[in-house]
């Protein structure tokens, strides 16, 4: 865990890599539809689990899914393939965190891998009474982490704007 020496008024911080999660699952026949490809809901479930682990690592608290947005399926996943799910906290507000998740599938026979889905989820950390709780800041270090951080700030702004517009209606 990365932390900075800090005055008491400054929030603790962590690098995105401190929350990094990699999961692997094999696609079984029970996960598949009539076409022999995985049900989208199964992938969503795995995405949510990986993101929850990443958010929990960052917050070191109980976390709950607040939203899933920008979920894009870009390729089907076949029975027998291995699904690799990578999740990492991109940005943290006061009590919420955006987690980016990338899903790839691997054909174990050929070794070919294919990007199959990307998603962004928002999680909220909870205190012992179930109320939102403060989380550490995210301090990106690598150019890739900085790119993801900057893009996450833009998505957060859009989510807040959309929520305000929905309240007005």
ZICOR-V876956 format. One record per residue. N is the residue number from 1. RES is the residue in one letter. OMEGA is omega in degrees with one decimal (999 if undefined). BURIAL is + if it has 16 or more other C-alpha atoms within 10 Angstrom, else -. Layout:
# ZICOR-V876956
{{N:RES:OMEGA:BURIAL} {N:RES:OMEGA:BURIAL}}
This chain:
# ZICOR-V876956
{{1:X:176.0:-} {2:X:173.4:-} {3:X:-179.5:-} {4:X:167.7:-} {5:X:-171.8:-} {6:X:169.5:-} {7:X:-177.0:-} {8:X:-178.3:-} {9:X:-178.3:-} {10:X:178.4:-} {11:X:171.1:-} {12:X:-179.2:+} {13:X:176.5:+} {14:X:173.1:+} {15:X:175.4:+} {16:X:-178.5:+} {17:X:177.6:+} {18:X:-177.7:-} {19:X:-172.4:+} {20:X:-179.5:+} {21:X:170.9:+} {22:X:177.7:+} {23:X:173.5:-} {24:X:178.5:+} {25:X:174.2:-} {26:X:-179.2:+} {27:X:-179.4:+} {28:X:178.1:-} {29:X:179.5:-} {30:X:177.9:-} {31:X:-167.4:+} {32:X:175.2:+} {33:X:-177.6:-} {34:X:178.7:-} {35:X:-178.7:-} {36:X:176.2:+} {37:X:-174.0:+} {38:X:172.3:+} {39:X:177.9:+} {40:X:-179.6:-} {41:X:177.4:-} {42:X:178.4:-} {43:X:179.1:+} {44:X:178.8:-} {45:X:179.3:-} {46:X:177.0:+} {47:X:-178.6:+} {48:X:179.8:+} {49:X:-179.5:+} {50:X:-180.0:+} {51:X:178.5:+} {52:X:177.9:+} {53:X:179.5:+} {54:X:179.9:+} {55:X:178.3:+} {56:X:176.7:+} {57:X:-179.0:+} {58:X:-173.7:+} {59:X:-171.8:+} {60:X:177.7:-} {61:X:170.1:+} {62:X:179.6:+} {63:X:177.5:+} {64:X:177.2:+} {65:X:176.2:+} {66:X:179.5:-} {67:X:170.1:-} {68:X:177.5:+} {69:X:179.3:-} {70:X:175.4:-} {71:X:-177.9:-} {72:X:172.1:-} {73:X:-176.4:-} {74:X:177.5:-} {75:X:178.2:-} {76:X:177.4:+} {77:X:-174.9:+} {78:X:173.7:+} {79:X:179.8:+} {80:X:177.7:+} {81:X:175.2:+} {82:X:178.6:+} {83:X:176.7:+} {84:X:-178.0:+} {85:X:179.1:+} {86:X:-178.6:+} {87:X:-179.3:+} {88:X:175.5:+} {89:X:179.4:+} {90:X:-172.5:+} {91:X:175.1:+} {92:X:170.2:+} {93:X:-179.7:-} {94:X:-178.1:-} {95:X:-177.0:+} {96:X:-178.4:+} {97:X:169.9:+} {98:X:178.1:+} {99:X:175.0:+} {100:X:-179.4:+} {101:X:175.4:+} {102:X:179.6:+} {103:X:175.2:+} {104:X:174.4:+} {105:X:-179.0:+} {106:X:170.9:+} {107:X:-175.3:+} {108:X:179.6:-} {109:X:-176.9:-} {110:X:-175.7:-} {111:X:179.4:-} {112:X:174.5:-} {113:X:-175.4:-} {114:X:174.3:+} {115:X:-175.2:+} {116:X:-179.6:+} {117:X:174.1:+} {118:X:178.3:+} {119:X:173.3:+} {120:X:-178.2:+} {121:X:174.0:+} {122:X:176.5:+} {123:X:175.8:+} {124:X:175.7:+} {125:X:-178.7:+} {126:X:174.5:+} {127:X:-176.5:-} {128:X:177.7:-} {129:X:178.1:-} {130:X:178.0:-} {131:X:177.6:-} {132:X:-175.4:+} {133:X:-178.9:+} {134:X:177.7:+} {135:X:177.2:+} {136:X:172.7:+} {137:X:170.3:+} {138:X:175.2:+} {139:X:180.0:+} {140:X:-177.9:+} {141:X:-178.2:-} {142:X:175.6:-} {143:X:178.9:-} {144:X:177.6:-} {145:X:178.8:+} {146:X:177.5:+} {147:X:-179.7:-} {148:X:178.3:+} {149:X:-179.5:+} {150:X:178.0:-} {151:X:178.7:-} {152:X:177.6:+} {153:X:178.1:+} {154:X:178.5:-} {155:X:179.4:+} {156:X:178.2:+} {157:X:178.8:-} {158:X:178.9:-} {159:X:179.8:-} {160:X:179.4:-} {161:X:178.9:-} {162:X:179.5:-} {163:X:178.5:-} {164:X:178.4:-} {165:X:179.8:-} {166:X:178.2:-} {167:X:-178.5:-} {168:X:-177.7:-} {169:X:999:-}}
